């Protein structure tokens, strides 16, 4: 800025004057951004109440989509995004007294835990900020997010939060794991070349399976999940040339002249690793069929990137990055960034000429859409009914649908305190000397607790562990003979 002012032969702002104006503009952007988020929360609460999507305490619930990104592009290898507070760091390194300032150091844990803790904080403040409960999370839901939500239980132990994996992340993770596996030189080069040459076909087979089962004329996929998971587990066999268990929609012929790489893959151990890659798809089969994604978060991240020069430069110093993120929030929610900020600064709307230019600009946007139906990828995360009567709302709160149990909050609450038919097999197969158990809390030290796998009598507990090194063995004898675990005398 100083060089630009000098080239124009005009006085330049001092650093103190610039930071003062930046803080004033940042305060306006922050207040405007929080107002827009508050409006969005009010709209979600209104829609939830209209469709009767409330819990037992009549608190409205809604679905949220979450994702995170770095402030600077990393290319998966160069993680050099700056963070922290420069004033605090400078005073600490020089052993000087830190002056009074607005500190932006709000994180002391590992950077890999940022996204999970940020999502968790959003859940804990949802009622306070928006009067909403988040009953479903869509995104790249890794194990750390799921674990922390289950441990904290932000809405109580009886409230079930459903986690749905983003389809885009599932397929990308599947392809990247297969690519990494195919570059492992301990496996035969012939099969590795075949896998690398057919990465997109491996992914395409999964997409074909999802489309096939979505077009099946059934009201609920829950009863068909075992067949769907079995079909997904067979996809690598199909692509490697073994078509014995293939369905007709994928294979027109059960026999093929293609080379069968399955025996080579099983002999080298590569087939077992491929099964682990498919295992995540099998576990999230219901999410694949629902076809939910976090595209709305990617759109918001794209607007943030527009305000921070495509994540090429470092804007993480002082209030600069916060201001740009707040500006992205206003642009994404309000759609009229300049009007919103102008009204916040001057306390009155822009003039008639500006409004006329906006009306003229939006004329082409008001054309009749090609389709009146909602977009499957960029619309709302959850479809809402057009209208519901009071009688329908009460029936929805009281009735538990046997075909949509996984989506019913009341079903989770009631089954947690009852012995259902799905648990009868576990109870009947137990020995007479063994009983199941839950959480045991120490009476003297209540912060200590244990959850054993079973009880024998009144003085013996059972705890079963399977070492990761023995995951491919059939029994404990093979594990000891192969020296995968140490045998204690």
Secondary structure by P-SEA (a helix, b strand, c coil): caaaaaaacbbbbcaaaaaaaaaaaaaaaaaaaaaaaaaaaaaaaaaaaaaccccccccccbbbbbbbbbcccccccccccccccaaaaaaaaaccccccccccccccccccaaaaaaaaaaaaacccccccccccccccccaaaaaaaaaaccccccbbbbbbccaaaaaaaaaaaaaaaaacccccaaaaaaaaacaaaaaaaaaaaaaaaaaccccccccaaaaaaaaaaaaaaaaaccccccccccccccccccccaaaaaaaaaaaaaaaaaaaaaaaaaaaaaacccaaaaaaaaaaaaaaaccccccccccaaaaaaaaaaaaaaacccaaaaaaaaaccccccaaaaaaaaaaacccccccccccccccccccccccccccaaaaaaaacccccccccccaaaaaaaaacccccaaaaaaaccccbbbbcbbbbcccccbbbbccccccccbbbbbbbbccccccccaaaaaaaccccccc
